[in-house]
Amino acid sequence: ESDLKQNKNQGAMQKQEKLKSNMKKMGQKMSQLQQSMMQQNQMQTFTDMMKILDNLISLSKQQEELRKESQNMDPNSSAFNENAQKQNNLQQSLDRVLLQMSEVSQKTFAITPEMGKALGDAKREMNSAIQSMQNRNSGIATMNQGEAMKFLNEAASMMKGSMESMMQ
């Protein structure tokens, strides 16, 4: 009878060891899965930031083109309304970039308040440029557009810096 008890105890101990080993393996697999998911999330965040950077650079180039067009406009030119509309379209594109940034900022600290401030400043300058064009003042409009471009470039530069530090 004591042999029977001995065998039962040994069997139970072996089962416990096996269970313990299986639990350990499961823990390791969970850890690997978690690591993999974190890397995927980081890659997705990085990809999203690349899109934002690309959009900022594109916006800046479009702003520069519009600034050149607006530079020496005749106060009686019908192009004022057209350029005001183009400026409005750029401002709407900036709004979309701000929305993208807001979404990405939920996932990472790499999107800084300074980036948001620079884009807010760009938006304010774009708005001023629209008003200057409506008032047929090409000099002030051009100045506002130049400032908007400067702030877009500033935000793009900060974004690039954040991305570079993520890669280290």
C-alpha positions, 0 to 999 in steps of 0.5 A: 500500500505504501508503494501505491501511495509512493507511485501516486505521489511521484506521478503527481510530482512529475505532472506538477513539474511538467505543468510548471515547465509548460507554464514557463514555456507559455510565459516565454511565448507570451513575452516573445509575442508581446515583444513582436507586437511592440515592434509592430506598433513601433513600426506602424507609428514610424510609418505614420510619422513618415507620412506626416513628414512627407505631407509637411514637406509637400505642403511647404513646397505648395506654400512656396509655389503659392507665395511666388504666385502671390508675390507681385500681383496687381491689386486689381488682379482677379488672381487674388480670389483664385490664390485665396482659394488655393491658400484655403485648400492648403489650410485644409490640407494642414488641418488633415495633417494636424488630425494625423498628428493628433492620432499618432500622438496618442501612441507615442511621445515622439510627437511633441507639443512644439510640433503642434505649436509650429503647425498652429502658427503655420495655420494662423499665418495661412489664415492671415494670408487669406485675409490679406488676399481678400483685402488685395494686399499682396505684400502682407499676404506674401509675408504671411505665406513665407511665415507659414512656410517657415513654421511648416519647415520647423515642424518637419525638422522637429518630426525628422529629429524625433524619427532619428532619435527613435531609430537609435 
